[in-house]
Amino acid sequence: MDSQPFLARRHRLLQHMQQQGGGLALIPTAAEQTRNRDTCFPYRPDSYFHYLTGFDEPEAVLLLIAADNDNPSQSILFCRDKDVEREIWDGHRWGPQAAADHFAFDAACSIAQFDEKLAELLADQPALWFSLGHDAAWDARISQALNAVRAQARHGRRAPTQLHDVRATLDEMRLIKDASEIALMRRAAEITAGAHRRAMRATRPGLHEYAVEAELLHEFRRHGCQAPAYGSIVAGGANACILHYINNDQLLRDGELLLIDAGGELDGYAADITRTLPVNGKFTPAQAAIYQLVLAAQQAAIDAIRPGADFNTPHEAAVRVLAQGMLDLRLLNGSLDGVLESGAYKRFYMHRTSHWLGRDVHDAGDYKHGENWRPLEPGMVLTVEPGCYIRAADDVPAAFHDIGVRIEDDALVTAQGCELITQAAPKTIAAIESLMAEARHG
């Protein structure tokens, strides 16, 4: 592992802390979570912690101390000790010394010493940078340490008088991806696109949704993704109209559509792709009409992504196309301006078109500056995912009943516009039908 990107991020945060008057930042990793009895869920480190360290063991804390007039900046890791017996059962542990060397920390200490040393390190610091309110157990530990410092007031020790939410600074850093992050996201997108192609080839009437999900999981893991980036949505027929459907246990039926929203996670970075395909390999005319509408809306949104455009512009472009299409297909009545103003289109399109993407599938970063949508900048990555979801109803033409379509790609904002890093997943009607026919007859 190359420690330089993580070292550079720690330096950026320390420089920001110095500009704001200095202090100490504390970023713990995630705790292991029990699944049942004595079995834990697969471990994933906290996104903020891993962004700054690259260290993936549990029971670890990063402390950053900004330079002052007398001392240089310090980067200190607290982690588990080497333990030969536990390594026999659970695998390799770095231990403090090796971790400091490999991950480029100024120092590393045993996590067993953390509570004892924290009060000492906090003493006489002007500010504490911490995500207060994120974890009640950590809030209590920090309060205890601060009170221990305050108890030394008669000895001339002072507790920090300012508290900064370190997440606010890290969110802004994480929003603009560096070269190493972009490389990982491109690879995660490539693997995920391959998984969607595999799912398309496998889909046919008579399978259960979970059988298609298994194809996705196979492809993710086979190419190095450690896990799905989120619970995969494999939704056939009417299930596609349930936005967060994850049961994935129903039979796929001839004549229905299958909506697949799934992405792999590679070294902490997510891909997020949605494709909608006909279970039998051929779109019906009604399915094709809705699909083409959503595809046109997505293209309008993609065309609107460029530096300087605000975050909401792609959404507005997609909504305008969708609303006009709903009118043309007689799903709605009235004028385009009237449908947009009343929000009547939300009956069939009720979510937003984009979200940030990165270490979290709904990644860190504000969407507005004050009351204004923030402008897009090169290095940002956002999804583009319009949809149309038509539940059966008396006032809806029968041919459109239970059609749910979403098409989603991941867009990297560039100096010229945007790069779709997920375009290797087929999405035109012709490309999807051709791939599915080839799998059946090839």
Phi and psi in degrees as a GROMACS rama.xvg file:
@    title "Ramachandran Plot"
@    xaxis  label "Phi"
@    yaxis  label "Psi"
@TYPE xy
-83.8862  116.414  ASP-2
-80.6185  -11.067  SER-3
-63.0918  -43.3736  GLN-4
-59.4541  -38.1995  PRO-5
-70.5726  -40.1251  PHE-6
-62.1181  -42.5969  LEU-7
-63.17  -37.9634  ALA-8
-67.6978  -39.7136  ARG-9
-62.8029  -40.537  ARG-10
-63.6242  -40.4589  HIS-11
-61.9185  -44.6786  ARG-12
-64.4851  -42.6569  LEU-13
-62.1331  -40.5376  LEU-14
-63.2513  -41.0331  GLN-15
-63.3228  -42.3278  HIS-16
-60.4885  -43.2676  MET-17
-60.0052  -42.902  GLN-18
-63.3427  -25.6169  GLN-19
-96.887  10.9413  GLN-20
105.828  3.24013  GLY-21
88.3074  -166.205  GLY-22
122.393  -166.778  GLY-23
-123.195  132.467  LEU-24
-106.616  139.223  ALA-25
-127.04  119.469  LEU-26
-129.52  102.958  ILE-27
-83.833  156.816  PRO-28
-86.6847  176.826  THR-29
-73.2593  151.984  ALA-30
-84.2025  153.08  ALA-31
-66.0855  144.643  GLU-32
-117.165  128.593  GLN-33
-72.7363  131.458  THR-34
-86.7356  -51.7227  ARG-35
-164.782  141.608  ASN-36
47.6724  -110.037  ARG-37
-110.619  25.1677  ASP-38
-112.878  132.412  THR-39
-101.517  154.536  CYS-40
-64.6882  153.542  PHE-41
-52.8687  135.21  PRO-42
-80.3036  137.624  TYR-43
-133.384  125.318  ARG-44
-67.3777  158.847  PRO-45
-60.2201  139.147  ASP-46
-63.7294  -42.25  SER-47
-65.254  -45.6923  TYR-48
-61.0818  -47.9437  PHE-49
-68.2646  -32.4018  HIS-50
-58.677  -33.4007  TYR-51
-95.3688  -15.499  LEU-52
-124.071  -37.2676  THR-53
74  5.60978  GLY-54
-92.4676  126.937  PHE-55
-114.634  17.2109  ASP-56
-89.7121  150.018  GLU-57
-73.1046  176.239  PRO-58
55.8132  58.316  GLU-59
-143.371  149.947  ALA-60
-140.928  138.52  VAL-61
-103.882  130.048  LEU-62
-115.915  131.231  LEU-63
-120.244  128.097  LEU-64
-117.88  116.834  ILE-65
-71.1472  146.495  ALA-66
-62.4714  147.791  ALA-67
-128.997  -166.962  ASP-68
-64.5315  -22.7526  ASN-69
-109.01  -19.4386  ASP-70
-136.662  145.499  ASN-71
-76.093  167.636  PRO-72
-63.5298  150.802  SER-73
-132.962  144.939  GLN-74
-123.681  113.014  SER-75
-123.379  128.585  ILE-76
-104.78  132.896  LEU-77
-106.058  127.431  PHE-78
-148.544  176.888  CYS-79
-69.2988  149.477  ARG-80
-72.2466  159.71  ASP-81
-61.9395  140.611  LYS-82
-151.473  100.344  ASP-83
-60.0472  -40.5199  VAL-84
-65.2638  -45.7318  GLU-85
-67.0677  -30.9388  ARG-86
-66.7539  -29.6897  GLU-87
-61.7318  -38.4383  ILE-88
-85.8306  -42.9701  TRP-89
-114.262  -10.1143  ASP-90
104.326  -177.49  GLY-91
-60.2859  139.368  HIS-92
-122.212  137.252  ARG-93
-69.7236  -44.9729  TRP-94
77.5512  155.577  GLY-95
-57.5948  -47.4673  PRO-96
-65.5241  -48.7522  GLN-97
-65.8759  -35.6064  ALA-98
-64.6667  -42.1819  ALA-99
-60.7217  -42.0637  ALA-100
-70.2639  -46.7294  ASP-101
-74.1146  -35.5175  HIS-102
-103.583  8.56545  PHE-103
63.0107  45.9632  ALA-104
-92.3689  152.936  PHE-105
-68.9475  -31.6676  ASP-106
-158.453  160.139  ALA-107
-143.308  145.199  ALA-108
-135.201  163.282  CYS-109
-67.9676  137.725  SER-110
-62.939  -22.649  ILE-111
-64.5172  -20.7775  ALA-112
-95.5217  0.0416638  GLN-113
-60.9916  -54.5463  PHE-114
-61.2961  -35.9897  ASP-115
-66.2304  -41.2756  GLU-116
-83.5292  -22.2576  LYS-117
-60.832  -46.7575  LEU-118
-60.259  -40.2399  ALA-119
-62.6933  -41.6359  GLU-120
-73.365  -29.9506  LEU-121
-74.2279  -26.734  LEU-122
-58.1571  129.824  ALA-123
70.4799  12.7279  ASP-124
-83.4222  138.268  GLN-125
-71.9944  -25.8007  PRO-126
-150.965  151.853  ALA-127
-113.57  128.787  LEU-128
-106.528  112.327  TRP-129
-158.358  155.49  PHE-130
-92.3347  70.5853  SER-131
-60.0078  134.065  LEU-132
92.4048  -6.74889  GLY-133
-77.8653  -34.5888  HIS-134
-147.645  117.803  ASP-135
-62.5055  -37.3927  ALA-136
-64.655  -40.4634  ALA-137
-70.977  -36.8258  TRP-138
-56.3  -42.533  ASP-139
-66.5391  -40.3136  ALA-140
-63.858  -41.4478  ARG-141
-66.8851  -42.6146  ILE-142
-60.1566  -41.1519  SER-143
-62.5438  -42.7459  GLN-144
-66.6252  -41.8106  ALA-145
-62.9573  -40.2884  LEU-146
-66.2913  -32.7827  ASN-147
-65.6947  -37.1885  ALA-148
-68.5352  -44.1201  VAL-149
-60.7454  -31.2173  ARG-150
-66.9338  -14.3639  ALA-151
-97.8133  15.9106  GLN-152
-57.2913  -38.0989  ALA-153
-67.452  -16.6948  ARG-154
-95.3486  8.4227  HIS-155
86.5635  11.3481  GLY-156
-91.7639  144.646  ARG-157
-124.655  138.065  ARG-158
-83.1433  156.767  ALA-159
-55.788  138.441  PRO-160
-101.035  -6.73522  THR-161
-124.263  145.192  GLN-162
-124.559  125.085  LEU-163
-115.005  138.846  HIS-164
-78.9374  106.092  ASP-165
-63.938  -22.7548  VAL-166
-64.1429  -32.1369  ARG-167
-61.5517  -42.957  ALA-168
-70.4729  -44.0439  THR-169
-67.136  -33.1576  LEU-170
-60.5353  -42.8819  ASP-171
-66.0314  -37.8146  GLU-172
-65.1236  -45.2359  MET-173
-68.8897  -22.9244  ARG-174
-66.4308  -33.6345  LEU-175
-101.543  112.386  ILE-176
-79.3045  139.524  LYS-177
-87.2951  178.724  ASP-178
-62.1043  -38.1216  ALA-179
-68.2718  -36.4224  SER-180
-67.8301  -42.9397  GLU-181
-62.4103  -39.2539  ILE-182
-62.3888  -43.1318  ALA-183
-65.8553  -40.1558  LEU-184
-68.7152  -35.8629  MET-185
-62.8376  -41.9953  ARG-186
-68.2658  -42.2858  ARG-187
-60.0245  -39.8817  ALA-188
-66.3824  -40.0436  ALA-189
-62.8466  -45.0466  GLU-190
-63.4726  -43.0554  ILE-191
-66.2711  -39.9767  THR-192
-60.8463  -40.1853  ALA-193
-63.2704  -37.2246  GLY-194
-65.1179  -39.2375  ALA-195
-67.7566  -37.8711  HIS-196
-62.7417  -42.4157  ARG-197
-61.406  -42.3621  ARG-198
-63.2358  -40.559  ALA-199
-61.9117  -42.2393  MET-200
-65.78  -31.667  ARG-201
-84.0896  -24.2846  ALA-202
-68.9257  135.986  THR-203
-166.346  159.484  ARG-204
-59.0289  145.5  PRO-205
97.1682  -17.0659  GLY-206
-79.4512  157.25  LEU-207
-89.6785  156.401  HIS-208
-55.4231  -38.0633  GLU-209
-67.1883  -23.4742  TYR-210
-67.4402  -38.0857  ALA-211
-70.775  -39.3695  VAL-212
-57.6883  -39.0451  GLU-213
-61.7932  -34.5828  ALA-214
-64.2204  -40.9301  GLU-215
-62.1515  -49.4482  LEU-216
-61.6057  -40.2093  LEU-217
-57.8593  -46.8532  HIS-218
-69.6598  -38.5074  GLU-219
-56.4306  -54.018  PHE-220
-71.5387  -36.0952  ARG-221
-60.3065  -29.3871  ARG-222
-105.777  12.7402  HIS-223
107.346  -7.65767  GLY-224
-63.9485  135.932  CYS-225
-76.7613  -24.1213  GLN-226
-169.62  166.927  ALA-227
-65.1097  147.358  PRO-228
-73.2547  -17.0833  ALA-229
-166.872  170.689  TYR-230
-63.7799  120.131  GLY-231
-65.9998  138.13  SER-232
-102.039  115.44  ILE-233
-126.777  94.4773  VAL-234
-122.108  108.898  ALA-235
-92.8412  146.493  GLY-236
57.5983  -131.124  GLY-237
-63.6502  -22.0951  ALA-238
-61.8936  -24.2187  ASN-239
-66.933  -15.2875  ALA-240
-89.5381  3.30412  CYS-241
-101.583  110.678  ILE-242
-61.5893  -38.6906  LEU-243
-113.375  40.4571  HIS-244
-67.1068  125.398  TYR-245
-135.602  6.65143  ILE-246
-64.1019  -41.8347  ASN-247
51.9887  44.0189  ASN-248
-128.495  9.2572  ASP-249
-97.9214  159.859  GLN-250
-76.2049  140.51  LEU-251
-87.8071  128.473  LEU-252
-113.926  146.709  ARG-253
-56.872  134.536  ASP-254
90.2406  -6.34405  GLY-255
-98.0066  165.831  GLU-256
-95.8637  158.717  LEU-257
-125.747  120.136  LEU-258
-99.628  124.798  LEU-259
-120.021  116.273  ILE-260
-118.368  104.9  ASP-261
-154.014  144.707  ALA-262
-149.108  147.407  GLY-263
-91.1068  155.242  GLY-264
-113.677  125.094  GLU-265
-121.084  117.175  LEU-266
49.3047  38.996  ASP-267
92.7053  -2.1576  GLY-268
-113.321  137.409  TYR-269
-99.8197  146.837  ALA-270
-110.342  159.839  ALA-271
-151.424  100.58  ASP-272
-124.336  137.994  ILE-273
-123.713  133.851  THR-274
-133.06  150.213  ARG-275
-124.993  130.403  THR-276
-140.217  156.007  LEU-277
-79.9321  132.307  PRO-278
-58.1408  -37.8463  VAL-279
-92.0623  2.03808  ASN-280
95.5309  -5.00508  GLY-281
-135.247  127.027  LYS-282
-71.9081  138.463  PHE-283
-74.9023  163.932  THR-284
-56.4978  -41.0981  PRO-285
-67.4231  -43.1944  ALA-286
-61.4697  -42.6279  GLN-287
-63.9068  -37.4396  ALA-288
-64.1309  -44.4344  ALA-289
-68.1287  -41.3906  ILE-290
-60.9597  -46.5667  TYR-291
-63.1928  -35.1105  GLN-292
-63.2156  -47.3489  LEU-293
-65.5329  -39.4522  VAL-294
-63.1506  -40.8474  LEU-295
-65.3013  -38.7049  ALA-296
-64.4239  -39.9102  ALA-297
-64.4245  -41.5859  GLN-298
-64.0266  -37.8168  GLN-299
-62.1724  -40.4527  ALA-300
-67.0729  -43.3987  ALA-301
-60.7138  -42.7432  ILE-302
-62.9489  -21.936  ASP-303
-88.8366  -6.03852  ALA-304
-86.7709  116.05  ILE-305
-164.702  156.935  ARG-306
-57.7875  136.505  PRO-307
95.6163  -27.9508  GLY-308
-68.9618  146.155  ALA-309
-84.1036  163.468  ASP-310
-57.4727  -31.7003  PHE-311
-81.9064  -14.9357  ASN-312
-58.6711  -45.768  THR-313
-60.731  -37.7055  PRO-314
-63.2088  -46.0025  HIS-315
-61.2215  -38.6576  GLU-316
-64.9801  -42.8393  ALA-317
-66.1327  -44.1102  ALA-318
-61.073  -40.5853  VAL-319
-62.8396  -42.6203  ARG-320
-66.4317  -44.5084  VAL-321
-62.064  -45.5101  LEU-322
-61.7313  -43.2834  ALA-323
-63.232  -40.5441  GLN-324
-64.4336  -38.164  GLY-325
-63.3597  -36.2401  MET-326
-67.7959  -45.4516  LEU-327
-61.3674  -35.7307  ASP-328
-87.9892  3.0837  LEU-329
63.1736  27.9878  ARG-330
-78.3821  -25.7334  LEU-331
-130.595  159.97  LEU-332
-122.54  154.709  ASN-333
115.402  -160.327  GLY-334
-101.957  161.172  SER-335
-61.1943  -47.267  LEU-336
-61.7346  -38.1316  ASP-337
-66.6019  -41.9286  GLY-338
-66.0183  -39.3088  VAL-339
-68.1423  -42.7756  LEU-340
-68.3319  -39.9986  GLU-341
-79.2615  -20.3681  SER-342
77.5667  17.9744  GLY-343
-60.5097  -28.6868  ALA-344
-61.5252  -21.3123  TYR-345
-67.5947  -13.2781  LYS-346
-60.1273  -35.1394  ARG-347
-111.51  -10.8231  PHE-348
-144.816  98.4245  TYR-349
-112.094  3.48275  MET-350
-119.279  173.58  HIS-351
-84.4218  166.022  ARG-352
-87.1292  -21.8451  THR-353
-144.083  157.757  SER-354
-149.893  158.339  HIS-355
-65.0084  152.095  TRP-356
-135.068  141.123  LEU-357
178.836  -120.551  GLY-358
-68.303  -28.4879  ARG-359
-114.573  146.703  ASP-360
-64.3799  -35.6947  VAL-361
-103.893  90.8115  HIS-362
-79.1548  169.695  ASP-363
-68.2967  154.022  ALA-364
127.593  136.981  GLY-365
-72.3977  149.531  ASP-366
-97.1612  -14.6637  TYR-367
-131.827  152.086  LYS-368
-108.172  105.522  HIS-369
65.6909  -124.147  GLY-370
-94.2833  -2.09671  GLU-371
-106.111  138.645  ASN-372
-60.7467  138.623  TRP-373
-76.74  147.663  ARG-374
-74.0433  147.81  PRO-375
-75.1848  147.073  LEU-376
-134.523  150.899  GLU-377
-55.7974  137.555  PRO-378
100.932  -16.0024  GLY-379
-75.1797  148.489  MET-380
-126.428  127.387  VAL-381
-136.168  153.641  LEU-382
-82.566  159.525  THR-383
-132.783  104.383  VAL-384
-142.822  65.4036  GLU-385
-69.4246  161.98  PRO-386
-155.274  173.725  GLY-387
-148.583  124.964  CYS-388
-128.475  113.335  TYR-389
-118.368  98.0183  ILE-390
-75.4018  152.436  ARG-391
-62.4791  133.817  ALA-392
-159.438  156.477  ALA-393
-62.7946  -29.8502  ASP-394
-94.8504  12.5861  ASP-395
-113.602  130.53  VAL-396
-52.9372  137.194  PRO-397
-57.5281  -33.0464  ALA-398
-62.097  -23.3161  ALA-399
-96.5941  -2.37289  PHE-400
-58.7222  133.429  HIS-401
61.697  28.6026  ASP-402
-92.1211  120.908  ILE-403
-124.136  122.283  GLY-404
-129.592  129.891  VAL-405
-137.973  141.131  ARG-406
-129.855  122.309  ILE-407
-133.762  132.98  GLU-408
-132.062  165.58  ASP-409
-108.515  124.841  ASP-410
-113.801  124.445  ALA-411
-93.5032  120.999  LEU-412
-71.5984  128.469  VAL-413
-118.49  175.888  THR-414
-63.2475  -29.1313  ALA-415
-94.1326  -22.747  GLN-416
168.676  -104.245  GLY-417
-152.722  157.206  CYS-418
-117.28  122.929  GLU-419
-82.0481  111.415  LEU-420
-86.4729  -1.65528  ILE-421
-114.635  15.5348  THR-422
-70.8427  -8.6609  GLN-423
-71.7845  -9.44646  ALA-424
-86.8568  117.766  ALA-425
-56.4547  143.255  PRO-426
-143.804  -8.01931  LYS-427
-79.1258  155.798  THR-428
-57.7891  -44.2046  ILE-429
-62.7171  -42.7553  ALA-430
-66.9533  -40.8911  ALA-431
-67.0646  -48.6051  ILE-432
-63.5042  -37.2009  GLU-433
-65.6465  -44.6543  SER-434
-64.4424  -41.41  LEU-435
-69.2282  -37.4047  MET-436
-65.9925  -40.8997  ALA-437
-61.1917  -39.716  GLU-438
-67.5195  -31.1877  ALA-439
-81.2073  -32.1144  ARG-440
-116.951  -4.83422  HIS-441
